[in-house]
Amino acid sequence: MTEDTKVKGPASYFPSIEKKYGQPIDHWLDLLETVSGKKHMEMVAWLKAEHGMGHGHANALVAYYLASSPT
């Protein structure tokens, strides 16, 4: 019996996000905190427009942020 330790869901994008954009995930989560009043797709659009992030990476960060935020 083996344990599956592969990261799933939005967090599976984190290594490639850190490599491509040169910032740790906490940096992006802190930035999302500054626009936390927006809706999911508004936050995705903000990351894309203001930080040049691709849609998949932006969506993964927002999904993770919203799932882990206390609201």
C-alpha positions as CSV (number, residue, x, y, z in Angstrom):
1,M,0.0,0.0,0.0
2,T,1.4,3.4,-1.0
3,E,0.4,6.8,0.0
4,D,-0.4,9.3,-2.8
5,T,1.5,12.5,-1.8
6,K,1.1,14.3,-5.1
7,V,-0.3,17.8,-4.6
8,K,-3.7,18.2,-6.1
9,G,-6.0,21.2,-6.9
10,P,-4.9,24.8,-7.1
11,A,-1.7,24.2,-5.1
12,S,-0.4,21.9,-7.8
13,Y,0.3,25.1,-9.8
14,F,2.4,26.7,-7.1
15,P,5.9,25.4,-8.2
16,S,5.4,26.6,-11.8
17,I,3.9,30.0,-10.6
18,E,6.9,30.6,-8.3
19,K,9.3,29.6,-11.2
20,K,7.6,31.7,-13.9
21,Y,6.9,34.9,-11.9
22,G,9.9,34.8,-9.5
23,Q,7.9,35.3,-6.3
24,P,6.9,33.0,-3.5
25,I,3.2,32.0,-3.2
26,D,2.9,34.1,0.0
27,H,3.7,37.2,-2.1
28,W,0.7,36.5,-4.4
29,L,-1.6,35.7,-1.5
30,D,-0.6,38.9,0.3
31,L,-1.4,40.8,-2.9
32,L,-4.8,39.1,-3.2
33,E,-5.5,40.3,0.4
34,T,-5.4,43.8,-0.9
35,V,-8.3,43.1,-3.4
36,S,-10.2,40.7,-1.2
37,G,-13.5,42.5,-1.6
38,K,-13.7,41.6,-5.3
39,K,-15.4,38.6,-6.8
40,H,-13.4,35.5,-8.0
41,M,-13.2,36.5,-11.6
42,E,-12.5,40.1,-10.8
43,M,-9.5,39.0,-8.8
44,V,-8.3,36.7,-11.6
45,A,-8.7,39.6,-14.1
46,W,-6.7,41.9,-11.7
47,L,-3.8,39.5,-11.5
48,K,-3.8,39.1,-15.3
49,A,-4.0,42.9,-16.0
50,E,-1.8,44.2,-13.2
51,H,0.8,41.5,-12.9
52,G,0.8,39.8,-16.4
53,M,-0.2,36.5,-15.0
54,G,-1.7,33.8,-17.2
55,H,-5.3,32.8,-16.7
56,G,-4.7,29.3,-15.3
57,H,-2.1,30.5,-12.7
58,A,-4.2,33.5,-11.7
59,N,-7.3,31.3,-11.3
60,A,-5.4,28.7,-9.2
61,L,-4.1,31.4,-6.9
62,V,-7.6,33.0,-6.4
63,A,-9.3,29.6,-5.9
64,Y,-6.7,28.7,-3.3
65,Y,-6.9,32.1,-1.6
66,L,-10.7,32.1,-1.4
67,A,-10.8,28.5,-0.1
68,S,-8.3,29.3,2.6
69,S,-9.6,32.7,3.7
70,P,-11.8,32.9,6.8
71,T,-14.7,34.7,5.0
